[in-house]
Amino acid sequence: MATALGIVVIIVALAVSVWLSLTALNQIKQLRRELDETQRQLNELKAAAEAVPAPPPLPKSRSSGLEDLREQLRAAHREEGSSGKD
């Protein structure tokens, strides 16, 4: 009886180990498919990023600042005043 019980335990252990092995292999295959898909998407994004031209450079800041802008505004008002009198 003990021998039969030992054989049953060994058979069950083998069946469980085979089942666990198959489950692990299926998970590895699924992860590999997901990895391949993710790498494909990454390659597409890299290609799209390389295809987009670089944005134009930002305009250089003016060193004259507010005083220059005020002077331009005054000049514009003077021109409007002189052309309105004619």
C-alpha positions in Angstrom: 0.0 0.0 0.0 2.8 2.4 0.9 4.5 1.6 -2.5 1.3 2.4 -4.4 0.8 5.6 -2.5 4.5 6.6 -3.2 4.0 5.9 -6.9 0.8 8.0 -7.0 2.6 10.9 -5.2 5.4 10.7 -7.8 3.0 10.6 -10.7 1.1 13.6 -9.3 4.3 15.5 -8.7 5.4 14.8 -12.3 2.1 15.9 -13.6 2.2 19.1 -11.6 5.8 19.9 -12.7 4.8 19.3 -16.4 1.8 21.6 -15.9 3.9 24.3 -14.3 6.5 24.0 -17.1 3.9 24.4 -19.8 2.3 27.4 -18.0 5.7 29.0 -17.7 6.5 28.4 -21.4 3.1 29.9 -22.3 3.8 33.0 -20.2 7.3 33.4 -21.7 5.8 33.2 -25.2 3.2 35.8 -24.3 5.8 38.1 -22.8 8.0 37.7 -25.9 5.0 38.7 -28.2 4.4 41.8 -26.0 8.1 42.7 -26.1 8.2 42.3 -29.9 5.1 44.6 -30.2 6.6 47.2 -27.8 9.9 47.2 -29.8 8.0 47.6 -33.0 6.1 50.6 -31.6 9.3 52.1 -30.2 11.0 51.8 -33.7 8.0 53.5 -35.3 8.2 56.4 -32.8 11.9 56.8 -33.3 11.4 56.9 -37.1 8.6 59.4 -36.7 10.8 61.6 -34.4 13.6 61.5 -37.0 11.2 62.4 -39.8 9.9 65.6 -38.1 12.1 68.6 -38.9 13.6 70.5 -36.0 11.6 73.6 -35.0 12.9 76.9 -36.1 15.1 78.7 -33.6 13.5 81.2 -31.2 14.0 84.8 -32.1 16.8 86.5 -30.3 15.8 88.8 -27.5 16.1 92.5 -27.9 18.7 94.1 -25.7 17.1 97.5 -25.9 14.1 96.6 -23.8 11.2 98.7 -22.9 12.7 102.1 -23.6 13.2 101.2 -27.3 9.5 100.0 -27.5 8.3 103.3 -25.9 10.4 105.3 -28.4 8.9 103.3 -31.3 5.4 103.9 -29.9 6.1 107.7 -29.6 7.4 107.8 -33.1 4.3 106.0 -34.4 2.1 108.5 -32.6 4.0 111.4 -34.1 3.7 110.0 -37.6 -0.1 109.6 -37.1 -0.4 113.2 -35.9 1.6 114.7 -38.7 -0.2 112.7 -41.5 -3.6 113.5 -39.9 -3.0 117.3 -40.3 -2.5 117.2 -44.0 
